Amino acid sequence: MAALPVYRWRLAPDGYATRRQLRANGLRPGGQDVAAQLERPRRRRGPLVAYLYRIDLAKPVRPMTPARWAALAKANAARRICPQCRTDAGYVIPTSLGTCVPCAYPDPADSPRST
């Protein structure tokens, strides 16, 4: 296996792009292997690495089908349902809380007082 060409940050030749750059142009890698890599040096840690793909071998992004749109809508709706109170929170529930904000931080004024 041949070693990948390594370029410094912002110095890659034309004809290469990262996944994000391909996606912004309506393309995808399309099964091709990584063609090169970028390295951005950092002071106290190892370099940041970005993988590059050849633009001429990239394929167009597959269009969304009605079934895929429906599956995406269902997945996004599931992220809004609180697992504790089973209501639609109206926002995507943070994974750090795991529940909607009222369930994660119940209001002490709403709880019955023992006197």
PyMOL commands that set and color helices and strands:
alter all, ss='L'
color gray80, all
select helices_A, chain A and resi 19-24+66-78+101-104
alter helices_A, ss='H'
color red, helices_A
select strands_A, chain A and resi 6-8+16-17+27-28+36-40+48-54+59-60
alter strands_A, ss='S'
color yellow, strands_A
deselect
rebuild
show_as cartoon
